[in-house]
Amino acid sequence: MFMNLDNQCYFILRVIVLISCLKNGLADKKCNKIIIDTDAGGDDAVAIAQLILANQIDSPPTEILGITCVAGNTKVENVVVNVLKILRVLNATDIPVFMGANRPLLRNFTFDFFYGQDGLGDVNFPNPPTIFDVQNKSGVNALVDITSQYPGEVTVIALGPLTNIALASRISPDFRSNLKNLHVLGGILDETGTAPNGAEFNFYFDPEAAFTVFNDTTSQIKPVIQLTTDVKYTEMIPLEWRWNTLAKIDSPIIKFFNEIDKKVWQSSRVKYYIPFDGFVAAAFISSDVVVSTERYCEEVLYCGEDNYGKVIVKNDSTCYQNANVIREIDTKVFMNLLINLFSI
């Protein structure tokens, strides 16, 4: 079977990445191997695109070994289709996609459809992919198998609820120790989140999973690299920049984002452009995005509706500081990074 021209181009890019990795030497770990774990809402799409396009700027080569899907912004079947749509727009359909957990570990959850019924703005997408285009292996098993194949080399970037990560750590005692790093979007420390009880959405959706991940982060495990939704900014990003600058870039992925974002960023529910998942990806791509970090010993609460997903910081000096929290990001650097990536 012959590949079409777009897929040939992406295949060539992957070969270039592999050659670059071999040239640099795998032993010194200059090549970034990553797995993206996502619930594929609108800002997840921005993050996924950033991580795919990062190979085309002056940064260490990144190989995306897979994308694992989890229920969160919408049901997991929609998440799978959303990821496949994003990859098609980016001509990156050879990245394997895996279906993961379809619900939280212990409790039921009602989706709020912030990003529309399908989780991606309900935009018209001709000849859309289906869940039958997904890999046969489950997302949880993919996380375990891939990280076992490359111990100490793979970073997992978790953009949604931590259900897949928690399950992987339970079926494989070595899963967390096999990771190079775990980046997480979730939690809120100083302010009030968007969940009904004031928690942050990802941790509220599956508090038991979030508790498991942070509780498993012992002194033998690297701290979670965490971006909370009360992260500080050098300045807020005005919506005018989103629609008058970023939206004007003439590329298929920006046109796709513009359709998605009409559902959220042009509504009265928000005043600024705040793509949290995009911040996580940007911080991974470029350390210049990060202004400051703080180490904390965190515990995620899971007992009682009022406490679901809330984070407490322990001041006990004997408690292992299991979280390295990004406290402030440079939004100017972030905006310039987006322009550079999406103008390619």
C-alpha positions as CSV (number, residue, x, y, z in Angstrom):
1,M,0.0,0.0,0.0
2,F,1.4,3.4,-1.0
3,M,1.3,6.3,1.4
4,N,-0.3,9.6,0.2
5,L,2.0,12.6,-0.1
6,D,1.1,14.1,3.3
7,N,1.9,10.9,5.1
8,Q,5.1,10.5,3.2
9,C,6.1,14.0,4.4
10,Y,5.4,13.1,8.0
11,F,7.2,9.7,7.6
12,I,10.3,11.6,6.3
13,L,10.1,13.9,9.3
14,R,10.0,10.9,11.6
15,V,13.1,9.4,9.9
16,I,14.9,12.8,10.3
17,V,14.0,12.7,14.0
18,L,15.3,9.1,14.3
19,I,18.6,10.0,12.5
20,S,19.0,13.0,14.8
21,C,18.5,10.9,17.8
22,L,21.0,8.3,16.6
23,K,23.5,11.1,15.9
24,N,23.1,12.6,19.3
25,G,23.2,9.3,21.0
26,L,20.4,7.7,22.9
27,A,22.6,7.3,26.0
28,D,22.8,11.0,26.7
29,K,19.0,11.3,26.4
30,K,19.0,14.4,24.1
31,C,16.1,13.0,22.2
32,N,12.7,13.4,23.8
33,K,10.5,10.3,23.8
34,I,7.0,11.2,24.9
35,I,3.5,9.8,25.3
36,I,0.6,12.2,25.4
37,D,-2.3,11.3,27.7
38,T,-5.3,13.4,26.8
39,D,-9.0,14.0,27.1
40,A,-8.9,16.0,23.9
41,G,-10.7,19.2,24.5
42,G,-9.9,22.4,22.6
43,D,-6.8,23.3,24.5
44,D,-5.6,19.7,24.4
45,A,-5.6,20.1,20.6
46,V,-3.3,23.2,20.9
47,A,-0.9,21.2,23.1
48,I,-0.9,18.1,20.8
49,A,-0.1,20.4,17.8
50,Q,2.7,22.1,19.6
51,L,4.3,18.9,20.6
52,I,4.1,17.5,17.0
53,L,5.4,20.7,15.4
54,A,8.2,21.3,17.9
55,N,10.5,19.1,15.8
56,Q,10.4,21.9,13.2
57,I,12.0,24.5,15.4
58,D,15.4,24.7,17.1
59,S,14.7,22.3,19.9
60,P,15.8,18.7,20.9
61,P,14.1,16.2,18.6
62,T,10.9,14.8,20.0
63,E,9.4,11.4,19.1
64,I,5.8,10.9,20.1
65,L,5.5,7.2,20.8
66,G,1.8,7.2,21.2
67,I,-1.3,9.2,22.3
68,T,-3.5,7.6,25.0
69,C,-7.0,8.7,25.5
70,V,-9.0,9.1,28.7
71,A,-12.5,10.3,29.5
72,G,-12.7,13.8,30.8
73,N,-13.9,16.7,28.6
74,T,-16.1,14.1,26.9
75,K,-16.6,10.4,26.7
76,V,-13.5,8.4,25.7
77,E,-14.9,7.4,22.3
78,N,-15.2,11.0,21.4
79,V,-11.7,11.7,22.7
80,V,-10.3,9.0,20.3
81,V,-12.0,10.5,17.3
82,N,-10.9,14.0,18.3
83,V,-7.3,13.0,18.5
84,L,-7.5,11.3,15.1
85,K,-9.0,14.4,13.6
86,I,-6.1,16.5,15.0
87,L,-3.6,14.1,13.6
88,R,-5.2,14.1,10.2
89,V,-5.1,17.9,10.1
90,L,-1.4,17.8,11.0
91,N,-0.7,15.0,8.6
92,A,0.6,13.0,11.5
93,T,-1.7,9.9,11.3
94,D,1.2,7.4,11.8
95,I,1.3,8.3,15.5
96,P,-0.5,5.4,17.2
97,V,-3.6,6.3,19.2
98,F,-4.9,4.1,22.1
99,M,-8.3,4.1,23.9
100,G,-7.9,4.2,27.6
101,A,-10.2,4.5,30.6
102,N,-13.9,5.4,29.9
103,R,-14.8,6.5,33.4
104,P,-13.2,7.6,36.7
105,L,-11.8,4.8,38.9
106,L,-14.7,4.7,41.5
107,R,-17.5,7.1,40.8
108,N,-19.9,8.2,38.1
109,F,-19.5,11.5,36.4
110,T,-21.7,13.8,34.3
111,F,-19.9,15.5,31.5
112,D,-20.3,19.3,31.4
113,F,-19.5,19.6,27.6
114,F,-17.6,22.8,28.0
115,Y,-16.1,22.2,24.6
116,G,-19.3,21.0,23.0
117,Q,-21.0,17.6,22.8
118,D,-18.0,16.0,21.1
119,G,-15.4,17.8,23.2
120,L,-14.0,19.6,20.2
121,G,-16.4,22.3,19.4
122,D,-18.9,20.2,17.4
123,V,-17.3,21.5,14.2
124,N,-18.1,19.9,10.8
125,F,-15.3,17.5,9.8
126,P,-15.7,15.9,6.4
127,N,-15.3,12.1,6.3
128,P,-14.4,11.9,10.0
129,P,-12.3,9.1,11.5
130,T,-14.0,6.5,13.7
131,I,-13.0,4.6,16.9
132,F,-12.2,1.7,14.6
133,D,-9.1,3.5,13.5
134,V,-7.6,3.2,17.0
135,Q,-5.0,0.6,18.1
136,N,-6.2,-2.7,19.5
137,K,-4.1,-2.3,22.7
138,S,-5.6,-0.4,25.6
139,G,-4.2,2.9,26.5
140,V,-3.2,1.7,30.0
141,N,-1.3,-1.3,28.6
142,A,0.3,1.0,26.0
143,L,1.6,3.2,28.8
144,V,3.1,0.2,30.6
145,D,4.5,-1.5,27.5
146,I,6.1,1.6,25.9
147,T,7.7,2.8,29.1
148,S,9.0,-0.7,29.8
149,Q,10.6,-0.8,26.4
150,Y,12.4,2.5,27.0
151,P,13.1,2.6,30.8
152,G,14.1,6.0,32.0
153,E,13.7,7.6,28.5
154,V,9.9,8.4,28.2
155,T,8.1,11.4,29.5
156,V,4.4,11.2,29.9
157,I,2.5,14.5,29.4
158,A,-0.9,14.1,31.1
159,L,-3.4,16.7,29.9
160,G,-6.6,15.2,31.4
161,P,-7.8,13.3,34.4
162,L,-5.1,10.9,35.7
163,T,-7.2,7.7,35.4
164,N,-4.9,6.0,32.9
165,I,-1.8,6.9,34.8
166,A,-3.2,5.6,38.1
167,L,-4.3,2.3,36.4
168,A,-0.9,1.9,34.8
169,S,0.9,2.3,38.2
170,R,-1.4,-0.4,39.6
171,I,-0.9,-3.0,37.0
172,S,2.9,-2.4,36.8
173,P,4.8,-1.7,39.9
174,D,7.7,-0.4,37.7
175,F,5.7,2.0,35.7
176,R,6.5,5.2,37.6
177,S,10.1,4.3,38.1
178,N,10.4,3.6,34.3
179,L,9.4,7.2,33.5
180,K,11.8,9.9,32.7
181,N,9.3,12.5,33.9
182,L,5.6,12.9,34.4
183,H,4.1,16.3,33.5
184,V,0.5,16.9,34.7
185,L,-2.1,19.6,34.2
186,G,-4.2,19.6,37.3
187,G,-4.9,20.9,40.8
188,I,-5.3,24.4,42.2
189,L,-3.5,25.7,45.2
190,D,-4.5,29.3,46.0
191,E,-7.7,30.1,44.2
192,T,-11.1,28.6,43.3
193,G,-11.4,26.2,40.4
194,T,-14.2,25.6,37.9
195,A,-15.5,22.4,39.5
196,P,-18.8,22.7,41.5
197,N,-16.9,22.4,44.8
198,G,-14.1,24.8,43.8
199,A,-11.6,22.2,42.8
200,E,-9.8,22.0,39.4
201,F,-11.6,20.0,36.8
202,N,-9.1,17.2,36.1
203,F,-8.6,16.3,39.7
204,Y,-12.3,16.7,40.4
205,F,-13.2,14.3,37.6
206,D,-11.2,11.5,39.1
207,P,-9.9,12.4,42.6
208,E,-8.9,8.9,43.5
209,A,-6.7,8.7,40.4
210,A,-5.0,12.0,41.3
211,F,-4.6,10.9,44.9
212,T,-3.0,7.6,43.6
213,V,-0.5,9.4,41.3
214,F,0.7,11.9,44.0
215,N,0.7,9.3,46.8
216,D,2.8,7.0,44.6
217,T,5.3,9.7,44.1
218,T,7.7,8.7,46.9
219,S,11.3,9.6,47.4
220,Q,12.3,6.9,44.9
221,I,10.2,8.6,42.2
222,K,10.9,11.9,40.5
223,P,8.4,14.6,41.5
224,V,5.5,15.3,39.3
225,I,6.0,18.3,37.1
226,Q,2.7,20.1,37.7
227,L,1.0,23.1,36.2
228,T,-2.0,24.2,38.2
229,T,-4.9,26.3,36.9
230,D,-3.9,29.1,39.3
231,V,-0.5,29.5,37.7
232,K,0.6,33.1,37.5
233,Y,1.3,35.0,34.3
234,T,3.7,37.8,33.4
235,E,0.7,39.3,31.7
236,M,-2.8,38.0,30.7
237,I,-3.3,37.1,27.0
238,P,-6.1,39.2,25.6
239,L,-8.7,37.6,23.4
240,E,-7.9,40.2,20.9
241,W,-4.5,38.6,20.4
242,R,-6.2,35.2,19.9
243,W,-8.5,36.5,17.2
244,N,-6.5,39.3,15.6
245,T,-3.0,37.7,15.6
246,L,-3.0,33.9,16.1
247,A,-6.2,33.4,14.1
248,K,-4.8,35.2,11.1
249,I,-2.0,32.6,10.5
250,D,-2.8,30.9,7.3
251,S,-2.4,27.2,8.1
252,P,-4.8,24.2,8.2
253,I,-4.3,23.7,11.9
254,I,-5.1,27.3,12.8
255,K,-8.2,27.3,10.6
256,F,-9.3,24.1,12.5
257,F,-8.6,25.7,15.9
258,N,-10.5,28.8,14.9
259,E,-13.6,26.7,14.3
260,I,-13.2,24.9,17.6
261,D,-12.5,28.0,19.6
262,K,-15.6,29.8,18.5
263,K,-17.4,27.5,20.9
264,V,-15.5,28.8,23.9
265,W,-13.2,31.8,23.4
266,Q,-15.8,33.9,21.7
267,S,-18.4,33.2,24.4
268,S,-19.1,35.3,27.4
269,R,-17.8,32.6,29.7
270,V,-14.2,33.7,29.4
271,K,-12.3,37.1,29.2
272,Y,-8.8,36.0,28.3
273,Y,-7.1,33.3,26.2
274,I,-6.0,30.7,28.7
275,P,-5.1,27.4,27.0
276,F,-3.8,25.6,30.1
277,D,-2.9,22.4,28.2
278,G,-1.0,24.6,25.7
279,F,1.0,26.0,28.7
280,V,2.0,22.5,29.7
281,A,3.2,21.6,26.3
282,A,5.1,24.9,25.9
283,A,6.8,24.4,29.3
284,F,8.0,21.0,28.1
285,I,9.2,22.4,24.7
286,S,11.0,25.5,26.0
287,S,12.3,26.1,29.6
288,D,12.1,29.9,28.7
289,V,8.4,29.7,29.2
290,V,8.8,28.9,32.9
291,V,9.5,31.9,35.2
292,S,9.5,30.1,38.5
293,T,8.8,26.8,40.2
294,E,8.2,25.6,43.8
295,R,8.5,22.2,45.4
296,Y,5.6,21.0,47.6
297,C,4.4,18.0,49.4
298,E,0.8,17.6,48.1
299,E,-2.1,15.3,48.9
300,V,-5.2,15.2,46.8
301,L,-8.5,14.7,48.7
302,Y,-11.1,12.2,47.6
303,C,-13.5,11.8,50.5
304,G,-16.8,13.9,50.4
305,E,-18.3,15.9,47.6
306,D,-17.1,19.1,49.1
307,N,-13.5,17.9,49.0
308,Y,-13.3,15.9,45.8
309,G,-10.1,16.8,43.9
310,K,-8.9,19.6,46.3
311,V,-5.2,19.8,47.0
312,I,-3.7,20.3,50.4
313,V,0.0,21.3,50.8
314,K,1.6,19.6,53.9
315,N,4.2,21.7,55.8
316,D,5.6,18.6,57.5
317,S,9.4,18.7,56.9
318,T,9.5,14.8,56.8
319,C,7.0,14.7,53.9
320,Y,8.5,14.1,50.5
321,Q,8.0,17.0,48.1
322,N,6.2,15.1,45.5
323,A,5.3,18.0,43.2
324,N,7.5,20.5,41.3
325,V,4.9,23.1,40.6
326,I,5.2,25.7,37.8
327,R,4.2,28.8,39.6
328,E,4.6,31.4,36.8
329,I,4.9,31.4,33.1
330,D,6.1,34.0,30.7
331,T,3.2,34.6,28.4
332,K,5.2,36.7,25.9
333,V,7.5,33.7,25.3
334,F,4.4,31.5,25.1
335,M,2.7,33.7,22.5
336,N,5.9,33.9,20.4
337,L,6.3,30.1,20.6
338,L,2.8,29.6,19.2
339,I,3.3,32.1,16.4
340,N,6.6,30.4,15.5
341,L,5.2,26.9,15.6
342,F,1.9,27.5,13.8
343,S,3.5,29.7,11.1
344,I,5.7,26.8,9.8
